[in-house]
Amino acid sequence: METLQSGQFFEESVNVANKPILTVSAIAFDFDFTTSNPSRSRADEIKVLLVKNKKPPKRSKEGKPPGIGIPTGQFESKEAALSAAERELEDETGCQMRRSVGKLFVMHKRLKIDGDFVSNEIHVFLVEASEPLRKVREVDEIDASFEPWVPLRQVFEMPFAQNRGGGNKNPNGIYFSHLRRLYSAIESMVFYPEDLIDGEAVKQWLKPNRESLVAAMIDLEKEGLLEKVTFSD
């Protein structure tokens, strides 16, 4: 992934003239169970908020298969990005957004829809979220039985929902683009906060838990669990 300028990331080169599809993602971490116990890895204690799609989202224009990912969805008409993030998080997980820490970055993808390439602009926020407070609203699309708070190790151990060629679909797998998005968020938060849109706010928010997150990622790297994100075809 190439950083083009502060807060801007491109997953693929975009060469399309169409009006972009506007999407929002909400990334949330739970550090409440983090300890200094040397017999445990921080990767087993830090949790990430995820959702499980049990069928392609009704508004998905790229034919996304069932699978697991970050709470994500498209903007409603004239909706602000943060409002969209809050709505998608609550509708898909039943968790309430306690606060927005700040916007991390905007990502740009190129989607192939009905044979044409369309740009996809993804606004990624770092938020604080509660435990599930109510039932998932989007029950036709989201598996409400899925436990949304997943340990970081388990996230990176998941198989992919499909390979990058579109085959080998696995409804219990994670979307490659979402895992890569999470990895990019963590890497930037820890090492390059100045590249983030709201980098100073993110840096201050992470400060009490930065060492724990670094330790978690070091453990995952030692076990080879980051290779499929950093070196996957």
GROMACS elastic network, one bead per residue, 0.5 to 0.9 nm:
[ bonds ]
;  ai    aj funct       b0    kb
    1     9     6  0.71259   500
    1    10     6  0.64514   500
    1    11     6  0.58571   500
    1    12     6  0.80712   500
    1   180     6  0.89581   500
    1   184     6  0.83318   500
    1   230     6  0.88783   500
    2     8     6  0.89633   500
    2     9     6  0.62460   500
    2    10     6  0.61373   500
    2    11     6  0.75684   500
    2    12     6  0.89533   500
    3     6     6  0.74572   500
    3     7     6  0.80245   500
    3     8     6  0.63613   500
    3     9     6  0.51225   500
    3    10     6  0.70545   500
    3   195     6  0.84586   500
    4     7     6  0.83520   500
    4     8     6  0.59923   500
    4     9     6  0.62428   500
    4    10     6  0.75272   500
    5     8     6  0.53877   500
    5     9     6  0.75913   500
    5   195     6  0.75354   500
    6     9     6  0.84350   500
    6   105     6  0.79932   500
    6   194     6  0.75884   500
    6   196     6  0.60419   500
    6   197     6  0.66245   500
    7   103     6  0.85814   500
    7   104     6  0.66197   500
    7   106     6  0.61203   500
    7   107     6  0.84294   500
    7   194     6  0.88238   500
    7   195     6  0.56193   500
    7   198     6  0.84050   500
    7   199     6  0.88304   500
    8   105     6  0.56477   500
    8   106     6  0.51579   500
    8   107     6  0.60574   500
    8   108     6  0.79956   500
    8   195     6  0.84136   500
    8   196     6  0.82145   500
    8   197     6  0.84035   500
    9   105     6  0.69523   500
    9   106     6  0.61955   500
    9   108     6  0.64238   500
   10    13     6  0.65714   500
   10    14     6  0.80066   500
   10   106     6  0.84350   500
   10   107     6  0.54339   500
   10   109     6  0.64127   500
   11    14     6  0.88251   500
   11   107     6  0.68542   500
   11   108     6  0.60658   500
   11   109     6  0.53909   500
   11   110     6  0.80234   500
   11   177     6  0.83074   500
   12   108     6  0.71440   500
   12   109     6  0.55036   500
   12   110     6  0.62642   500
   13   108     6  0.81408   500
   13   109     6  0.74025   500
   13   110     6  0.71907   500
   14   108     6  0.73009   500
   14   109     6  0.66742   500
   14   110     6  0.56312   500
   14   117     6  0.87490   500
   14   118     6  0.84943   500
   14   119     6  0.65167   500
   15   110     6  0.79988   500
   15   117     6  0.82317   500
   15   118     6  0.87040   500
   15   119     6  0.79595   500
   16    19     6  0.85399   500
   16    20     6  0.87508   500
   16   110     6  0.79528   500
   16   117     6  0.63529   500
   16   118     6  0.60701   500
   16   119     6  0.62325   500
   17    20     6  0.83616   500
   17   117     6  0.88811   500
   17   118     6  0.77253   500
   17   119     6  0.79790   500
   18    21     6  0.88647   500
   18   117     6  0.81215   500
   18   118     6  0.58818   500
   18   119     6  0.68536   500
   19   118     6  0.75800   500
   19   119     6  0.72514   500
   19   120     6  0.88526   500
   20   118     6  0.64836   500
   20   120     6  0.51808   500
   20   121     6  0.61488   500
   21    74     6  0.75011   500
   21    75     6  0.85209   500
   21   118     6  0.74890   500
   21   119     6  0.63539   500
   21   121     6  0.60413   500
   21   122     6  0.83210   500
   22    73     6  0.86009   500
   22    74     6  0.57752   500
   22    75     6  0.58882   500
   22    81     6  0.88037   500
   22   119     6  0.88945   500
   22   120     6  0.61336   500
   22   121     6  0.50576   500
   22   122     6  0.61804   500
   22   123     6  0.77928   500
   23    72     6  0.70467   500
   23    73     6  0.54922   500
   23    75     6  0.58585   500
   23    81     6  0.82648   500
   23    84     6  0.84762   500
   23    85     6  0.89404   500
   23   120     6  0.71047   500
   23   121     6  0.59998   500
   23   123     6  0.62014   500
   23   124     6  0.86312   500
   24    71     6  0.83740   500
   24    72     6  0.55624   500
   24    73     6  0.56338   500
   24    74     6  0.61618   500
   24    75     6  0.69989   500
   24    81     6  0.65929   500
   24    82     6  0.80927   500
   24    84     6  0.66100   500
   24    85     6  0.57098   500
   24    88     6  0.81909   500
   24   106     6  0.89973   500
   24   121     6  0.82671   500
   24   122     6  0.53132   500
   24   124     6  0.58551   500
   24   125     6  0.77288   500
   25    70     6  0.65633   500
   25    71     6  0.57355   500
   25    73     6  0.68321   500
   25    74     6  0.89905   500
   25    84     6  0.87616   500
   25    85     6  0.61625   500
   25    88     6  0.81460   500
   25    89     6  0.83674   500
   25   122     6  0.69676   500
   25   123     6  0.62128   500
   25   125     6  0.62436   500
   25   126     6  0.87072   500
   26    49     6  0.86774   500
   26    70     6  0.67150   500
   26    71     6  0.56586   500
   26    72     6  0.66028   500
   26    85     6  0.57034   500
   26    86     6  0.77533   500
   26    88     6  0.80586   500
   26    89     6  0.66245   500
   26   123     6  0.86386   500
   26   124     6  0.60319   500
   26   125     6  0.50121   500
   26   126     6  0.60398   500
   26   127     6  0.64233   500
   27    48     6  0.75181   500
   27    49     6  0.68563   500
   27    50     6  0.84603   500
   27    70     6  0.65472   500
   27    71     6  0.73709   500
   27   124     6  0.72974   500
   27   125     6  0.60898   500
   27   127     6  0.60721   500
   27   128     6  0.83534   500
   27   182     6  0.74221   500
   27   185     6  0.84233   500
   28    47     6  0.84052   500
   28    48     6  0.58366   500
   28    49     6  0.54909   500
   28    50     6  0.86128   500
   28    70     6  0.88060   500
   28   125     6  0.85877   500
   28   126     6  0.59920   500
   28   127     6  0.51941   500
   28   128     6  0.56324   500
   28   129     6  0.63265   500
   29    46     6  0.69765   500
   29    47     6  0.55711   500
   29    49     6  0.64588   500
   29   126     6  0.85158   500
   29   127     6  0.79515   500
   29   128     6  0.70768   500
   29   129     6  0.79416   500
   29   149     6  0.84295   500
   30    33     6  0.75696   500
   30    34     6  0.85814   500
   30    45     6  0.85304   500
   30    46     6  0.58255   500
   30    48     6  0.63562   500
   30    49     6  0.80049   500
   30   128     6  0.81187   500
   30   129     6  0.82222   500
   30   149     6  0.78396   500
   31    34     6  0.53686   500
   31    45     6  0.72637   500
   31    46     6  0.52062   500
   31    47     6  0.68101   500
   31   209     6  0.72542   500
   31   212     6  0.87027   500
   32    35     6  0.87215   500
   32    45     6  0.83385   500
   32    46     6  0.77902   500
   32    47     6  0.88640   500
   33    45     6  0.56857   500
   33    46     6  0.69223   500
   33    47     6  0.86359   500
   34    37     6  0.87696   500
   34    42     6  0.64628   500
   34    44     6  0.86795   500
   34    45     6  0.51917   500
   34    46     6  0.61797   500
   34   209     6  0.85992   500
   34   212     6  0.74866   500
   35    38     6  0.86354   500
   35    40     6  0.82668   500
   35    41     6  0.89769   500
   35    42     6  0.73961   500
   35    45     6  0.75708   500
   35   212     6  0.85125   500
   36    39     6  0.87869   500
   36    40     6  0.80694   500
   36    41     6  0.88833   500
   36    42     6  0.81343   500
   36   212     6  0.84639   500
   37    40     6  0.56295   500
   37    41     6  0.79445   500
   37    42     6  0.87253   500
   38    41     6  0.72756   500
   40    43     6  0.84320   500
   40    44     6  0.72303   500
   40    45     6  0.81135   500
   41    44     6  0.55225   500
   41    45     6  0.69941   500
   41   215     6  0.78169   500
   41   216     6  0.64932   500
   41   219     6  0.71752   500
   42    46     6  0.60649   500
   42   152     6  0.84693   500
   42   153     6  0.88393   500
   42   212     6  0.60261   500
   42   213     6  0.70952   500
   42   214     6  0.88429   500
   42   215     6  0.63915   500
   42   217     6  0.85108   500
   42   219     6  0.81732   500
   43    46     6  0.57162   500
   43    47     6  0.80632   500
   43   151     6  0.66773   500
   43   152     6  0.51586   500
   43   153     6  0.50760   500
   43   154     6  0.84337   500
   43   212     6  0.84624   500
   43   213     6  0.77119   500
   43   215     6  0.76861   500
   43   217     6  0.70093   500
   43   219     6  0.71005   500
   43   220     6  0.72101   500
   44    47     6  0.77011   500
   44   151     6  0.53625   500
   44   152     6  0.62439   500
   44   153     6  0.57561   500
   44   154     6  0.77538   500
   44   216     6  0.79271   500
   45   151     6  0.61802   500
   45   152     6  0.75089   500
   45   153     6  0.87107   500
   45   216     6  0.86738   500
   46   150     6  0.83042   500
   46   151     6  0.56793   500
   46   152     6  0.58286   500
   46   153     6  0.85349   500
   46   212     6  0.82284   500
   46   213     6  0.75862   500
   46   216     6  0.79035   500
   47   149     6  0.57233   500
   47   150     6  0.50625   500
   47   152     6  0.53610   500
   47   153     6  0.86702   500
   47   155     6  0.88054   500
   48    70     6  0.86479   500
   48   148     6  0.78896   500
   48   149     6  0.54709   500
   48   150     6  0.53003   500
   48   151     6  0.62911   500
   48   152     6  0.62308   500
   48   155     6  0.78832   500
   49    69     6  0.87631   500
   49    70     6  0.67990   500
   49    71     6  0.76466   500
   49    93     6  0.82577   500
   49   129     6  0.82616   500
   49   147     6  0.89807   500
   49   148     6  0.53633   500
   49   150     6  0.63616   500
   49   151     6  0.89951   500
   50    68     6  0.67776   500
   50    69     6  0.54550   500
   50    71     6  0.61389   500
   50    93     6  0.77272   500
   50   146     6  0.89336   500
   50   147     6  0.82404   500
   50   149     6  0.63750   500
   50   150     6  0.69372   500
   50   155     6  0.88880   500
   51    67     6  0.84359   500
   51    68     6  0.56296   500
   51    69     6  0.55710   500
   51    70     6  0.61689   500
   51    71     6  0.59928   500
   51    72     6  0.89100   500
   51    92     6  0.66189   500
   51    93     6  0.63616   500
   51   142     6  0.71152   500
   51   143     6  0.76790   500
   51   144     6  0.86355   500
   51   146     6  0.72059   500
   51   147     6  0.81207   500
   51   148     6  0.57489   500
   51   149     6  0.87872   500
   52    55     6  0.89979   500
   52    66     6  0.74730   500
   52    67     6  0.56195   500
   52    69     6  0.65158   500
   52    70     6  0.87950   500
   52    92     6  0.86792   500
   52   141     6  0.85601   500
   52   142     6  0.57721   500
   52   143     6  0.55584   500
   52   144     6  0.80554   500
   52   146     6  0.65188   500
   52   147     6  0.89559   500
   52   148     6  0.81148   500
   52   171     6  0.83011   500
   52   172     6  0.79759   500
   52   174     6  0.86324   500
   53    56     6  0.68011   500
   53    57     6  0.72793   500
   53    65     6  0.80698   500
   53    66     6  0.50250   500
   53    67     6  0.52440   500
   53    68     6  0.61163   500
   53    69     6  0.79765   500
   53   141     6  0.56817   500
   53   143     6  0.60406   500
   53   171     6  0.79556   500
   54    57     6  0.85973   500
   54    65     6  0.84078   500
   54    67     6  0.67352   500
   54    68     6  0.87524   500
   54   140     6  0.80581   500
   54   141     6  0.56478   500
   54   142     6  0.55385   500
   54   143     6  0.55380   500
   54   171     6  0.71969   500
   55    58     6  0.84907   500
   55    64     6  0.84159   500
   55    65     6  0.64319   500
   55    67     6  0.79093   500
   55   140     6  0.80838   500
   55   141     6  0.56029   500
   55   142     6  0.75770   500
   55   143     6  0.89142   500
   55   171     6  0.85933   500
   56    59     6  0.82990   500
   56    60     6  0.66374   500
   56    63     6  0.64760   500
   56    64     6  0.54133   500
   56    65     6  0.51553   500
   56    66     6  0.55552   500
   56    67     6  0.86194   500
   56   141     6  0.70032   500
   57    60     6  0.51070   500
   57    61     6  0.87571   500
   57    63     6  0.82629   500
   57    64     6  0.73347   500
   57    65     6  0.84332   500
   57    66     6  0.83888   500
   57    73     6  0.89259   500
   57   140     6  0.88075   500
   57   141     6  0.58663   500
   57   142     6  0.84822   500
   58    61     6  0.84508   500
   58   141     6  0.75827   500
   59    73     6  0.85481   500
   59    74     6  0.79755   500
   60    63     6  0.59042   500
   60    64     6  0.64204   500
   60    73     6  0.87451   500
   60    74     6  0.88204   500
   61    64     6  0.78399   500
   61   111     6  0.84876   500
   61   112     6  0.87269   500
   61   113     6  0.63510   500
   61   114     6  0.87262   500
   62   111     6  0.66227   500
   62   112     6  0.66743   500
   62   113     6  0.57014   500
   62   114     6  0.84688   500
   63   113     6  0.84480   500
   64    67     6  0.84468   500
   65   161     6  0.73164   500
   65   162     6  0.77708   500
   65   169     6  0.73079   500
   65   170     6  0.84439   500
   65   171     6  0.74150   500
   65   175     6  0.89975   500
   66   141     6  0.88797   500
   66   161     6  0.71778   500
   66   169     6  0.82122   500
   66   170     6  0.75537   500
   66   172     6  0.79849   500
   66   173     6  0.85603   500
   67   160     6  0.82513   500
   67   161     6  0.51967   500
   67   162     6  0.84594   500
   67   169     6  0.85677   500
   67   170     6  0.68259   500
   67   172     6  0.56738   500
   67   173     6  0.54526   500
   67   174     6  0.56622   500
   67   175     6  0.64942   500
   68   160     6  0.87833   500
   68   161     6  0.71635   500
   68   171     6  0.73853   500
   68   172     6  0.66572   500
   68   173     6  0.58959   500
   68   175     6  0.61710   500
   68   178     6  0.85866   500
   69    72     6  0.78445   500
   69   173     6  0.87159   500
   69   174     6  0.56692   500
   69   175     6  0.58111   500
   69   176     6  0.87045   500
   69   177     6  0.86952   500
   69   178     6  0.56369   500
   69   179     6  0.73832   500
   70    89     6  0.89421   500
   70   175     6  0.88385   500
   70   178     6  0.61202   500
   70   179     6  0.81817   500
   70   181     6  0.87911   500
   70   182     6  0.80627   500
   71    85     6  0.81083   500
   71    88     6  0.63636   500
   71    89     6  0.54883   500
   71    90     6  0.88728   500
   71    92     6  0.65841   500
   71    93     6  0.75974   500
   72    85     6  0.74522   500
   72    88     6  0.62803   500
   72    89     6  0.74452   500
   72    92     6  0.84895   500
   73    84     6  0.77451   500
   73    85     6  0.78521   500
   73    88     6  0.61198   500
   73    89     6  0.89485   500
   74    84     6  0.74744   500
   74    88     6  0.84521   500
   74   122     6  0.88246   500
   75    78     6  0.77432   500
   75    79     6  0.59839   500
   75    80     6  0.76563   500
   75    81     6  0.70155   500
   75    83     6  0.87490   500
   75    84     6  0.56740   500
   75    85     6  0.85397   500
   76    79     6  0.52941   500
   76    80     6  0.85133   500
   76    84     6  0.71580   500
   79    82     6  0.84786   500
   79    83     6  0.66113   500
   79    84     6  0.64250   500
   80    83     6  0.52747   500
   80    84     6  0.62568   500
   80    85     6  0.87841   500
   81    84     6  0.51113   500
   81    85     6  0.63026   500
   81    86     6  0.87907   500
   81   123     6  0.70030   500
   81   125     6  0.89935   500
   82    86     6  0.62328   500
   82    87     6  0.86084   500
   82   100     6  0.79587   500
   82   103     6  0.85303   500
   82   123     6  0.87885   500
   82   125     6  0.76736   500
   83    86     6  0.51373   500
   83    87     6  0.61549   500
   83    88     6  0.85891   500
   84    87     6  0.51179   500
   84    88     6  0.60451   500
   84    89     6  0.84662   500
   85    88     6  0.52797   500
   85    89     6  0.60588   500
   85    90     6  0.86132   500
   85    97     6  0.88391   500
   85   123     6  0.87045   500
   85   124     6  0.84141   500
   85   125     6  0.74090   500
   86    89     6  0.52848   500
   86    90     6  0.62532   500
   86    91     6  0.85361   500
   86    96     6  0.77426   500
   86    97     6  0.59917   500
   86   100     6  0.87055   500
   86   127     6  0.89012   500
   87    90     6  0.53606   500
   87    91     6  0.59373   500
   87    92     6  0.84007   500
   87    97     6  0.87944   500
   88    91     6  0.51548   500
   88    92     6  0.58643   500
   88    93     6  0.82184   500
   89    92     6  0.54588   500
   89    93     6  0.58550   500
   89    94     6  0.73517   500
   89    95     6  0.67402   500
   89    96     6  0.72744   500
   89    97     6  0.71964   500
   89   129     6  0.85112   500
   90    93     6  0.54755   500
   90    95     6  0.51364   500
   90    96     6  0.54661   500
   90    97     6  0.71141   500
   90   132     6  0.86653   500
   90   134     6  0.87015   500
   90   136     6  0.74762   500
   90   137     6  0.80144   500
   91    94     6  0.59318   500
   91    95     6  0.81134   500
   91   135     6  0.84603   500
   91   136     6  0.56801   500
   91   138     6  0.59955   500
   92    95     6  0.81769   500
   92   136     6  0.55682   500
   92   137     6  0.65130   500
   92   138     6  0.60060   500
   92   139     6  0.82539   500
   92   141     6  0.87167   500
   92   142     6  0.64714   500
   92   143     6  0.89278   500
   92   144     6  0.83615   500
   93    96     6  0.83802   500
   93   132     6  0.66965   500
   93   134     6  0.85932   500
   93   135     6  0.77986   500
   93   136     6  0.55503   500
   93   137     6  0.82086   500
   93   138     6  0.88968   500
   93   142     6  0.83840   500
   93   144     6  0.77016   500
   93   147     6  0.89184   500
   93   148     6  0.64988   500
   94   130     6  0.88615   500
   94   131     6  0.80375   500
   94   133     6  0.57936   500
   94   135     6  0.52879   500
   94   137     6  0.73094   500
   94   144     6  0.87730   500
   95    98     6  0.89847   500
   95   129     6  0.61269   500
   95   130     6  0.52452   500
   95   131     6  0.55193   500
   95   133     6  0.56241   500
   95   134     6  0.71238   500
   95   135     6  0.87530   500
   95   136     6  0.84888   500
   95   148     6  0.88210   500
   96    99     6  0.89428   500
   96   128     6  0.85493   500
   96   129     6  0.55286   500
   96   130     6  0.52996   500
   96   131     6  0.75407   500
   96   132     6  0.71994   500
   96   133     6  0.69372   500
   96   134     6  0.87731   500
   97   100     6  0.73055   500
   97   127     6  0.67989   500
   97   128     6  0.59215   500
   97   130     6  0.65452   500
   98   127     6  0.75279   500
   98   128     6  0.53562   500
   98   129     6  0.52516   500
   98   130     6  0.65108   500
   99   102     6  0.89216   500
   99   127     6  0.58685   500
   99   128     6  0.53222   500
   99   129     6  0.72801   500
  100   103     6  0.80002   500
  100   125     6  0.72675   500
  100   126     6  0.63021   500
  100   128     6  0.62821   500
  100   129     6  0.89017   500
  101   125     6  0.76141   500
  101   126     6  0.54980   500
  101   127     6  0.52052   500
  101   128     6  0.70354   500
  101   198     6  0.82223   500
  101   201     6  0.66038   500
  101   202     6  0.62568   500
  101   205     6  0.72027   500
  102   125     6  0.58992   500
  102   126     6  0.56321   500
  102   127     6  0.70697   500
  102   197     6  0.77772   500
  102   198     6  0.53386   500
  102   199     6  0.78814   500
  102   201     6  0.66197   500
  102   202     6  0.65006   500
  103   106     6  0.82806   500
  103   123     6  0.74929   500
  103   124     6  0.60323   500
  103   126     6  0.61460   500
  103   127     6  0.87203   500
  103   196     6  0.75008   500
  103   197     6  0.58304   500
  103   198     6  0.55269   500
  103   199     6  0.82106   500
  103   202     6  0.85128   500
  104   123     6  0.79744   500
  104   124     6  0.56357   500
  104   125     6  0.53937   500
  104   126     6  0.63892   500
  104   185     6  0.70887   500
  104   188     6  0.85219   500
  104   189     6  0.82606   500
  104   193     6  0.87508   500
  104   195     6  0.86200   500
  104   196     6  0.50658   500
  104   197     6  0.54644   500
  104   198     6  0.62068   500
  104   199     6  0.71391   500
  104   202     6  0.79592   500
  105   122     6  0.83331   500
  105   123     6  0.63318   500
  105   124     6  0.55773   500
  105   125     6  0.74283   500
  105   185     6  0.83600   500
  105   195     6  0.84051   500
  105   196     6  0.58033   500
  105   197     6  0.57812   500
  105   198     6  0.83889   500
  106   121     6  0.67122   500
  106   122     6  0.54166   500
  106   124     6  0.60197   500
  106   197     6  0.85714   500
  107   120     6  0.80363   500
  107   121     6  0.58424   500
  107   123     6  0.65472   500
  107   124     6  0.76103   500
  107   181     6  0.87035   500
  108   119     6  0.68615   500
  108   120     6  0.56080   500
  108   122     6  0.62208   500
  109   118     6  0.84190   500
  109   119     6  0.58250   500
  109   120     6  0.50222   500
  109   121     6  0.66901   500
  109   122     6  0.79373   500
  110   117     6  0.62479   500
  110   118     6  0.57431   500
  110   120     6  0.60105   500
  110   121     6  0.89747   500
  111   116     6  0.80282   500
  111   117     6  0.54481   500
  111   118     6  0.51602   500
  111   119     6  0.61090   500
  111   120     6  0.67185   500
  112   115     6  0.58743   500
  112   116     6  0.53679   500
  112   118     6  0.62621   500
  112   119     6  0.88134   500
  113   116     6  0.52463   500
  113   117     6  0.62151   500
  113   118     6  0.68938   500
  114   117     6  0.83954   500
  124   181     6  0.86499   500
  124   185     6  0.87013   500
  126   185     6  0.86517   500
  126   202     6  0.78409   500
  129   132     6  0.87704   500
  130   133     6  0.73758   500
  131   148     6  0.87162   500
  131   149     6  0.81624   500
  132   135     6  0.75299   500
  132   136     6  0.85980   500
  132   148     6  0.81816   500
  134   137     6  0.86317   500
  135   139     6  0.86564   500
  135   144     6  0.73705   500
  136   139     6  0.60828   500
  136   142     6  0.74612   500
  136   143     6  0.84079   500
  136   144     6  0.58669   500
  137   140     6  0.84747   500
  137   142     6  0.83483   500
  137   144     6  0.87591   500
  138   141     6  0.56429   500
  138   142     6  0.57298   500
  138   143     6  0.87110   500
  138   144     6  0.85499   500
  139   142     6  0.50928   500
  139   143     6  0.66204   500
  139   144     6  0.64702   500
  140   143     6  0.81036   500
  142   145     6  0.88220   500
  142   146     6  0.86164   500
  143   146     6  0.57517   500
  144   147     6  0.80406   500
  144   148     6  0.89407   500
  145   148     6  0.88869   500
  147   150     6  0.71162   500
  150   153     6  0.83747   500
  150   154     6  0.66030   500
  150   155     6  0.65507   500
  151   154     6  0.53470   500
  151   155     6  0.64326   500
  152   155     6  0.50831   500
  152   156     6  0.65545   500
  152   157     6  0.87094   500
  152   216     6  0.78708   500
  152   217     6  0.88022   500
  152   220     6  0.89111   500
  153   156     6  0.53542   500
  153   157     6  0.61301   500
  153   158     6  0.88041   500
  153   216     6  0.81386   500
  153   217     6  0.89197   500
  153   219     6  0.89862   500
  153   220     6  0.69155   500
  153   225     6  0.82280   500
  154   158     6  0.62903   500
  155   158     6  0.55804   500
  155   174     6  0.78067   500
  155   179     6  0.79914   500
  156   159     6  0.82041   500
  156   174     6  0.87798   500
  156   179     6  0.75937   500
  156   220     6  0.79240   500
  156   225     6  0.60077   500
  156   226     6  0.70440   500
  156   228     6  0.87779   500
  156   229     6  0.86915   500
  157   225     6  0.65144   500
  158   161     6  0.87779   500
  158   172     6  0.78589   500
  158   173     6  0.56284   500
  158   174     6  0.61799   500
  159   162     6  0.84031   500
  159   170     6  0.76565   500
  159   172     6  0.76326   500
  159   174     6  0.62961   500
  159   175     6  0.87828   500
  160   163     6  0.63505   500
  160   164     6  0.89881   500
  160   168     6  0.85034   500
  160   169     6  0.77686   500
  160   170     6  0.67830   500
  160   171     6  0.87495   500
  160   172     6  0.81417   500
  160   175     6  0.57265   500
  160   176     6  0.60494   500
  161   168     6  0.76997   500
  161   169     6  0.53664   500
  161   171     6  0.57508   500
  161   172     6  0.66415   500
  161   175     6  0.51847   500
  161   176     6  0.73699   500
  162   165     6  0.77830   500
  162   166     6  0.57235   500
  162   167     6  0.55624   500
  162   168     6  0.52170   500
  162   170     6  0.60782   500
  162   171     6  0.84776   500
  162   173     6  0.75139   500
  162   174     6  0.81146   500
  162   175     6  0.70445   500
  162   176     6  0.77806   500
  163   166     6  0.54036   500
  163   167     6  0.54724   500
  163   168     6  0.59949   500
  163   169     6  0.71959   500
  163   175     6  0.88319   500
  163   176     6  0.78048   500
  163   233     6  0.89073   500
  164   167     6  0.74411   500
  164   176     6  0.76589   500
  164   232     6  0.88721   500
  164   233     6  0.72194   500
  165   168     6  0.87513   500
  166   169     6  0.74614   500
  169   173     6  0.81141   500
  170   173     6  0.52597   500
  170   174     6  0.83326   500
  171   174     6  0.80760   500
  174   177     6  0.86917   500
  174   178     6  0.73354   500
  174   179     6  0.69291   500
  175   178     6  0.52991   500
  175   179     6  0.63504   500
  175   180     6  0.86367   500
  176   179     6  0.52023   500
  176   180     6  0.60648   500
  176   181     6  0.84533   500
  176   229     6  0.75874   500
  177   180     6  0.50567   500
  177   181     6  0.59851   500
  177   182     6  0.86282   500
  178   182     6  0.61712   500
  178   183     6  0.85656   500
  179   182     6  0.50756   500
  179   183     6  0.61496   500
  179   184     6  0.85544   500
  179   229     6  0.71101   500
  180   183     6  0.50262   500
  180   184     6  0.60582   500
  180   185     6  0.85151   500
  180   229     6  0.57708   500
  180   230     6  0.79332   500
  181   184     6  0.51229   500
  181   185     6  0.61469   500
  181   186     6  0.87176   500
  182   185     6  0.50496   500
  182   186     6  0.62587   500
  182   187     6  0.86125   500
  183   186     6  0.52098   500
  183   187     6  0.60890   500
  183   188     6  0.85299   500
  183   226     6  0.84671   500
  183   229     6  0.75489   500
  183   230     6  0.87484   500
  184   187     6  0.51512   500
  184   188     6  0.60423   500
  184   189     6  0.84264   500
  185   188     6  0.52811   500
  185   189     6  0.59768   500
  185   190     6  0.85505   500
  185   196     6  0.89985   500
  186   189     6  0.50864   500
  186   190     6  0.60727   500
  186   191     6  0.84012   500
  186   213     6  0.81764   500
  186   214     6  0.89294   500
  186   217     6  0.87852   500
  187   190     6  0.53894   500
  187   191     6  0.58889   500
  187   192     6  0.71451   500
  187   193     6  0.88247   500
  188   191     6  0.53560   500
  188   193     6  0.54929   500
  188   194     6  0.82935   500
  188   195     6  0.71007   500
  188   196     6  0.71211   500
  188   199     6  0.89587   500
  189   192     6  0.60310   500
  189   194     6  0.86730   500
  189   195     6  0.88305   500
  189   196     6  0.76995   500
  189   199     6  0.76182   500
  189   202     6  0.68157   500
  189   203     6  0.66920   500
  189   206     6  0.76871   500
  189   210     6  0.86971   500
  190   193     6  0.66561   500
  190   203     6  0.78260   500
  190   206     6  0.80766   500
  190   210     6  0.66418   500
  190   211     6  0.88825   500
  190   213     6  0.79304   500
  190   214     6  0.71616   500
  191   194     6  0.87028   500
  192   195     6  0.56203   500
  192   196     6  0.74415   500
  192   199     6  0.83263   500
  193   196     6  0.53382   500
  193   197     6  0.85430   500
  193   198     6  0.82090   500
  193   200     6  0.68659   500
  193   202     6  0.70823   500
  193   203     6  0.61226   500
  194   197     6  0.78748   500
  194   198     6  0.82863   500
  194   199     6  0.52151   500
  194   200     6  0.70458   500
  194   203     6  0.86019   500
  195   198     6  0.86680   500
  195   199     6  0.66554   500
  196   200     6  0.82391   500
  196   202     6  0.82248   500
  197   200     6  0.86094   500
  198   201     6  0.56708   500
  198   202     6  0.63100   500
  198   203     6  0.87316   500
  199   202     6  0.50477   500
  199   203     6  0.59566   500
  199   204     6  0.86145   500
  200   203     6  0.50289   500
  200   204     6  0.62450   500
  200   205     6  0.85613   500
  201   204     6  0.53037   500
  201   205     6  0.61454   500
  201   206     6  0.86576   500
  202   205     6  0.50710   500
  202   206     6  0.60899   500
  202   207     6  0.85206   500
  203   206     6  0.52932   500
  203   207     6  0.60724   500
  203   210     6  0.87358   500
  204   207     6  0.52341   500
  204   208     6  0.81866   500
  205   208     6  0.73353   500
  205   209     6  0.83913   500
  206   209     6  0.54389   500
  206   210     6  0.54161   500
  206   213     6  0.88996   500
  207   210     6  0.51913   500
  207   211     6  0.80470   500
  208   211     6  0.77249   500
  208   212     6  0.85879   500
  209   212     6  0.53166   500
  209   213     6  0.63248   500
  209   214     6  0.87294   500
  210   213     6  0.51756   500
  210   214     6  0.61444   500
  210   215     6  0.85740   500
  211   214     6  0.50650   500
  211   215     6  0.60743   500
  211   216     6  0.85625   500
  212   215     6  0.50732   500
  212   216     6  0.61646   500
  212   217     6  0.87360   500
  213   216     6  0.50278   500
  213   217     6  0.62880   500
  213   218     6  0.86247   500
  214   217     6  0.52250   500
  214   218     6  0.61555   500
  214   219     6  0.87012   500
  215   218     6  0.50840   500
  215   219     6  0.62832   500
  215   220     6  0.87282   500
  216   219     6  0.52635   500
  216   220     6  0.63654   500
  216   221     6  0.86997   500
  217   221     6  0.60372   500
  217   222     6  0.85617   500
  217   226     6  0.82836   500
  218   221     6  0.50469   500
  218   222     6  0.61496   500
  218   223     6  0.86655   500
  219   222     6  0.51454   500
  219   223     6  0.63538   500
  219   224     6  0.87735   500
  219   225     6  0.87983   500
  220   223     6  0.51758   500
  220   224     6  0.63195   500
  220   225     6  0.52334   500
  220   226     6  0.62863   500
  221   224     6  0.50485   500
  221   225     6  0.58124   500
  221   226     6  0.53960   500
  221   227     6  0.74993   500
  222   225     6  0.76972   500
  222   226     6  0.86537   500
  223   226     6  0.80820   500
  224   227     6  0.56345   500
  224   228     6  0.82181   500
  225   228     6  0.67805   500
  225   229     6  0.82045   500
  226   229     6  0.54837   500
  226   230     6  0.63180   500
  226   231     6  0.83357   500
  227   230     6  0.51436   500
  227   231     6  0.53873   500
  227   232     6  0.69641   500
  228   231     6  0.54752   500
  228   233     6  0.83268   500
  229   232     6  0.56005   500
